[in-house]
C-alpha cells in the first residue's frame, strides 16, 4: 500500500481528527473517503452467532471481510 503525506496546520489537524472521531473512523479512513468521494459508511448488519446464539455485527453480503490488516489500519490513528 502506498503512503501519501501532507502538512496541515494545528487547527486543521484538530478539525480533521474531530470529524474522523465523530464518524468513528481512523483519520486515514476519513481522509481516504473524503478524497475519493466514497463517504458512505461501510455496510454492516446483525446476525445470530451459530456458537453462542448472541446477536453480533457482520458485514453484509458482498462486503469485504474484516482482516487483521484492516483492523491495523483502523487503529493506526487511534489516540
N, C-alpha and C positions, 0 to 999 in steps of 0.2 A: 504494500500500500504506500502511496506517495504522500509525503508531508508537504503542506503549504503553510507558511507562516507569514504574519504581517504584524505591524505595530499599531497599537491604539492608545489613546490617552487613558489615564486612570479612570476618568468619568465614563468613557465609552466601555472600558472593561467592566466596570460596576454594572452598567446597564445591560450589557450582554449577559453577564453572569446571572443577574436578577431575572431576566426574561427566560433564560435557559432553565433556571430553577423553577419558575412559575409553570413552565411546560413539562417539568420533570424530565428534562433531557440533559445530557452532558453538554458542555459548551461546544465541543466538536460536533456533536449530532445536531445541535441547534443551528450552528453556523452552516453546516452542510445542507440542512433542509432549507435554510433561507437562501443560500447561494444557488441551489439547484431548482428552487421553486416547488419542492416536494414537501410542503409544510404540514400535510395531513398526518395525523397520528397513525402509528403502526396498528394494524388490525389485531385486536385481542378479543378473545371470547372466554367463556367459562365452560368447563367440562367437569364431569364427575370422575374422580380418580378411581381406577379399577381396583387398586390395592386397599386404599383407606376409606373410600366412599366419600371423601371430602370434596367440596367444590373448589376447583383450582382454575387459575388462569392458563390459557393455552392459545397459541397462535391459530388463527382461522385457517381453513384450507387455502393453500396457495401462498401462505406467508412463509418467509424463510424461518428456519429453526433457530432457536437461541443456542448459541455456541459459547464455549469458553472465550473465544476471541471477541465475540460481540459483547460479552459481559465486561471484558477488559476495556474495550473501547468506551462503554457506557460509564465505567468507573474511573477512567483515566483522569477526568477533570473534577472528580468528586473532592470536595474540600476536606 
